[in-house]
Every structure is written in structure tokens, then in C-alpha cells.
Amino acid sequence: MATVVTLTLNPALDMSTAVDHVVVNRKLRCDTRTFDPGGGGINVARVLHELEVPALALWTRGGPSGTRLEALLDEAGIEHRAIPIERETRDAVMVVERSSGNQYRFNFPGPRLSEGELEACLEHVTNLDEGLGYLVLSGSLPLGAPNDFYAQLARAAPEGCKVILDTSDAALHGGLEGPIYMIKPNVGELSRLAGQEIEGEPDIRDVARSFIEQSGVEVVVTSLGPAGASATTADDHWHVIAPSVQMRSAVGAGDSMVGGIVAGLAREWSLYDAIRLGVAAGTAAVKTEGTQLCRRADVERLFDAM
């Protein structure tokens, strides 16, 4: 099995709760809070752990929120290595309105990283073991990081390592300057990256192929929400249809999809089957509440039914 490392530069201590009704200018009495470790790469590592694929999660830790996040990772049994920073790791809040099922998500910008702290992140990647199979760079860039910082990290990865990038907008555009194996935008992110409206499967295929030709990316996986995902390479294009399930929360569905894809790749499955596993994991995630991610039993059942 190939080895996997994830890196989360802007992790979050995720807090979720519920309330009967969201009413303006009223004191709202919420349920007991639930805390989960969050942020793109950490979520991917959580999914890999759930799917029994070993992975190391690198992440930036600062202040009391960082300490609490670290305790949650330890409690979950996630193998991880914290990169200390001076300012506090960010919080993220999700409130579910029970009467409507609507979700209200509040994501804070997070701490600004100093030049020295960014350099420490680069050093951690540079010092990863030779023979690393996959490096997952996932989530938003922290304040203070240049737009091409993911490209710098990709260039610092061990030779032969395949880098998977899951971010958006300027961070995605800048990250494509590095040696990236796979990106996973949704349709909106792909549209903004291309600077054009995408209206259907032929547009997805053509735009993804253009990025493959221009940037050297080998695989573009376009998340389609409840419709599944499209996957494009220089030679092939597939649409993997997601099973129909009752949605409880969309939080972490994209990260679960990435985790499922990486789990398949680490097991040396075909690219097509790895993407099927990713769609199954993303679909399984929407069946869970709050900031929970996919459950292995759900992923396996959905994958077998696809």
C-alpha cells in the first residue's frame, strides 16, 4: 500500500450545534456543542483512518483551539504531527435549524503565518521520507501565505510523490504552477478558474482537458454534488453517478470524496475505481450529521451498489 501524508495549513476546531428556529435579534437556546477536528487535510486523514488506510496528518497548531484540536486527533487515533505557530488555530461554527433543516456555517479566516512559520511548513515537506506515495494539500491558504505556496510545497515533495491539490480560487490558480497530479474543483471553482460559465458535461471535459494540456496536471476530478463527479485525463473522461441518499449535512462531503479517492489510489486500485470510492465516500458523508464525516460501513455499502 502506498504511503500518504496530508498537510493542512489552515485547520479548524469545528463546533456544531442545533436550534429549533433561527430568529433575528433573539437569544437562541442551542443544543450542547459537538467538537471535531477540521480543515481540508485533517478531514482527508480522518476519512483515510476510517477506511483503514494509514496516513500522517501534518497541520499547524496554535493557542487553546490548537491544543483542543490536538486532543481530538489523539482521541480519534489519527497519526499526526503538529507544526507550532504563534497565533491561535481558527474555529469554525455550524448551526442547524431543526424546523427547516437549513445549515448556517461560519468560517473564520484563521491566523496569519509568519515567514518563519511558512518556512517550517516547507521544511516538513522537504524532510518527508523518500518513497512517499501521495501528498494531499487541502484547504484554504492561511493569511500571510503567497498564492503560489501550494506550488512551492509541491516542488518540495520527495521525488516520485504524487501531489493532490484540493483548494479554490487564487490558491488553486497559484498551486497549478507546481507539479500537481490531481485537482478536485467543484463546478463553480472550475468555472472561476477557467473564467467562463460551465453549462454541461462537454464543457467540464473541454475545460478540464485545457488545464491538463496547459499545466501538466494529470487528473481533474470535478465534484458535481448530488450528481457525483466527472473525472478527466488526457485520454479519458468519466461521469460517476452518485447513489441517491437522504442528506443530513453537506459538511465534509468534498473532503470525504478526496479521502475516498486517495484510499483507492493508495490501495493501487485503478483510477476509475478510486474515483468510484471517492464518490461513495462523499455520498456517505452527507448521511451524517453536523461536522461528522463518512462511516466505513456506509462507504462500502454504497460502493458495492454503484
C-alpha positions in Angstrom: 0.0 0.0 0.0 1.3 3.4 -0.9 2.1 5.9 1.9 0.0 9.0 2.3 0.7 12.4 4.0 -1.8 15.2 4.3 -1.0 18.9 5.0 -3.4 21.3 6.5 -2.1 24.9 6.7 -5.3 26.4 8.0 -7.0 23.8 10.2 -10.1 24.5 12.3 -11.6 23.4 15.5 -15.1 22.6 14.2 -18.1 23.2 16.5 -21.6 22.2 15.6 -24.9 22.6 17.4 -28.7 22.9 16.6 -31.5 25.2 17.4 -35.3 25.0 16.8 -35.6 28.3 14.9 -33.1 30.9 13.8 -34.7 34.2 14.6 -33.1 37.6 14.2 -32.5 39.8 17.3 -33.4 37.0 19.7 -31.4 35.0 22.2 -31.3 31.5 20.7 -31.0 28.4 23.0 -28.9 25.8 21.3 -28.1 22.2 21.9 -24.9 21.0 23.5 -21.9 21.7 21.3 -20.1 19.0 19.4 -16.4 19.4 18.6 -14.5 17.8 15.7 -11.0 18.3 14.2 -11.4 20.1 10.9 -9.7 21.6 7.9 -9.2 20.0 4.5 -6.2 17.8 5.0 -7.2 16.8 8.5 -10.6 15.7 7.2 -8.9 13.7 4.5 -6.8 12.0 7.1 -9.9 11.2 9.2 -11.5 9.6 6.2 -8.4 7.6 5.4 -8.3 6.4 9.0 -12.0 5.4 8.8 -11.2 3.4 5.6 -8.2 1.8 7.3 -5.6 3.4 5.1 -2.6 4.6 7.1 -1.8 8.3 6.8 0.1 11.1 8.5 -1.6 14.4 9.0 0.7 17.5 9.2 -1.0 20.6 10.5 -0.4 24.0 12.1 -1.2 24.3 15.8 -1.5 27.4 17.9 -3.2 28.5 21.1 -6.0 26.9 23.1 -8.0 25.9 20.0 -5.0 24.2 18.6 -4.4 22.3 21.9 -8.0 21.1 21.9 -7.8 20.1 18.2 -4.7 18.1 19.0 -6.5 16.3 21.8 -9.4 15.4 19.5 -6.9 13.9 16.9 -5.2 11.9 19.7 -8.6 10.7 20.9 -9.5 9.6 17.4 -6.3 7.7 16.9 -5.2 9.8 13.9 -1.4 9.8 13.3 -0.4 13.4 13.1 2.4 15.8 13.6 1.8 19.4 14.6 3.7 22.4 13.3 3.7 25.0 16.1 2.6 28.5 15.2 2.4 31.6 17.4 -1.2 32.7 16.7 -4.3 30.6 17.5 -5.7 28.0 15.3 -9.1 29.1 13.9 -12.6 28.0 14.9 -15.5 27.2 12.6 -19.1 27.1 13.7 -22.1 25.3 12.1 -25.7 25.7 13.4 -28.6 23.5 12.1 -32.1 24.9 12.2 -34.2 21.9 13.1 -37.5 23.3 11.8 -36.2 23.8 8.3 -33.1 21.6 8.1 -31.1 24.7 7.0 -27.5 24.9 7.9 -25.7 28.1 8.9 -21.9 27.8 8.5 -19.5 30.4 9.9 -15.8 30.0 8.8 -13.3 32.4 10.3 -10.1 33.4 8.4 -7.6 31.9 10.8 -4.2 33.1 11.9 -1.6 34.9 9.9 1.6 32.8 9.5 4.9 34.4 9.6 7.7 33.8 7.0 9.4 31.6 9.5 6.3 29.5 10.1 5.7 29.1 6.4 9.4 28.1 6.0 8.8 25.5 8.8 5.9 24.0 6.8 8.2 23.8 3.7 10.9 22.1 5.7 8.4 19.5 7.0 7.5 18.6 3.4 11.1 18.6 2.3 12.0 16.2 5.1 9.3 13.7 4.3 10.6 10.2 3.6 11.7 9.2 0.1 9.2 6.8 -1.5 6.1 8.7 -0.3 3.2 7.8 -2.5 0.8 10.7 -2.1 0.9 14.2 -0.6 -2.5 15.8 -0.2 -2.5 19.6 0.0 -6.1 20.5 1.0 -7.9 23.5 2.3 -7.5 27.3 2.2 -4.2 29.1 2.4 -3.6 30.9 5.7 -3.1 34.7 5.8 0.4 35.6 5.0 1.0 32.7 2.5 1.6 33.7 -1.1 -0.9 32.4 -3.7 1.8 30.0 -5.1 2.6 28.5 -1.8 1.0 25.1 -2.7 3.2 25.1 -5.8 6.2 25.6 -3.6 5.2 22.7 -1.4 4.6 20.5 -4.4 8.1 21.2 -5.7 9.5 20.4 -2.2 7.8 17.0 -2.1 10.0 13.9 -2.4 10.8 12.8 -6.0 8.1 10.5 -7.4 5.5 11.6 -4.9 2.1 12.4 -6.5 0.6 15.6 -5.2 -3.2 16.0 -4.9 -4.4 19.6 -4.6 -7.9 20.5 -3.2 -8.3 24.2 -2.8 -10.0 27.1 -4.7 -9.6 30.4 -6.5 -6.3 32.2 -6.2 -4.7 29.3 -4.1 -5.8 26.8 -6.8 -4.6 29.0 -9.7 -1.2 29.6 -8.0 -0.9 25.9 -7.0 -1.1 24.9 -10.6 2.4 26.4 -11.1 3.8 23.3 -9.3 3.9 19.6 -10.3 0.4 18.6 -9.4 -1.0 15.1 -10.1 -4.7 15.7 -9.4 -7.1 18.6 -8.6 -10.7 18.3 -7.4 -12.6 21.5 -8.0 -16.4 21.7 -8.0 -18.2 23.2 -11.0 -18.2 26.7 -9.6 -14.4 26.6 -8.8 -13.7 25.1 -12.3 -15.8 27.9 -13.9 -13.9 30.6 -12.0 -10.6 29.0 -12.8 -11.4 28.9 -16.5 -13.1 32.4 -16.5 -16.2 31.0 -18.2 -19.6 29.6 -17.4 -19.7 25.8 -17.5 -23.1 24.5 -18.6 -22.8 20.8 -19.0 -20.6 17.7 -19.3 -19.0 18.6 -22.6 -17.8 21.9 -21.0 -16.4 20.2 -18.0 -14.5 17.8 -20.2 -13.1 20.5 -22.5 -12.1 22.9 -19.7 -10.5 20.1 -17.7 -8.6 18.9 -20.8 -7.3 22.5 -21.3 -5.9 22.6 -17.8 -4.3 19.2 -18.3 -2.6 20.5 -21.5 -1.5 23.9 -20.1 -0.5 23.0 -16.5 0.7 19.4 -16.6 -2.0 18.2 -14.2 -2.7 14.5 -14.9 -6.3 14.2 -13.5 -9.1 16.7 -12.9 -11.9 15.4 -10.8 -14.9 17.8 -10.9 -17.3 17.4 -8.0 -21.0 17.6 -9.1 -22.6 17.4 -5.7 -25.6 15.0 -5.6 -24.8 14.1 -9.3 -21.5 12.5 -8.3 -18.3 13.5 -10.1 -16.6 13.8 -13.5 -13.1 12.7 -14.0 -10.9 13.8 -16.9 -7.4 12.7 -18.1 -5.6 13.4 -21.3 -7.2 10.3 -22.8 -10.4 9.5 -20.9 -13.5 11.2 -19.4 -16.0 9.5 -17.0 -19.1 10.6 -15.1 -19.5 8.6 -11.9 -23.1 8.9 -10.7 -23.7 9.1 -7.0 -26.3 6.9 -5.3 -29.4 8.7 -4.0 -29.4 9.2 -0.2 -31.2 11.5 2.3 -28.9 14.4 3.0 -28.4 15.4 6.6 -25.3 17.6 6.3 -23.1 18.6 3.3 -20.2 19.5 5.6 -17.1 17.5 4.7 -18.5 15.8 1.6 -15.8 17.2 -0.6 -13.0 16.2 1.8 -14.6 12.7 2.1 -14.6 12.4 -1.7 -10.8 13.2 -1.7 -10.2 10.8 1.1 -12.0 8.0 -0.7 -10.1 8.7 -4.0 -6.8 8.7 -2.1 -7.7 5.5 -0.3 -8.3 3.8 -3.6 -5.1 5.1 -5.1 -3.1 4.1 -2.0 -4.5 0.5 -2.4 -3.3 0.6 -6.0 -6.8 0.4 -7.5 -7.5 1.6 -11.0 -8.2 5.4 -11.3 -11.8 4.7 -12.2 -12.4 2.5 -9.2 -10.6 5.0 -6.9 -12.9 7.8 -8.1 -15.9 5.5 -7.6 -14.8 5.0 -4.0 -14.4 8.8 -3.7 -18.0 9.3 -4.8 -19.2 6.7 -2.4 -17.3 8.4 0.5 -18.6 11.8 -0.4 -22.2 10.4 -0.6 -21.8 8.6 2.7 -20.7 11.9 4.3 -24.0 13.7 3.6 -25.8 10.9 5.6 -24.1 12.0 8.8 -25.0 15.0 11.0 -23.1 18.1 11.8 -19.3 18.0 11.1 -19.1 14.2 11.1 -17.6 12.6 8.0 -18.3 9.3 6.3 -18.6 6.0 8.0 -16.8 2.9 6.6 -19.9 0.7 6.5 -21.9 3.3 4.6 -19.0 3.8 2.1 -18.6 0.1 1.4 -22.4 -0.4 1.0 -22.7 2.5 -1.4 -19.6 1.5 -3.4 -21.0 -2.1 -3.8 -24.3 -0.6 -5.0 -22.8 1.6 -7.7 
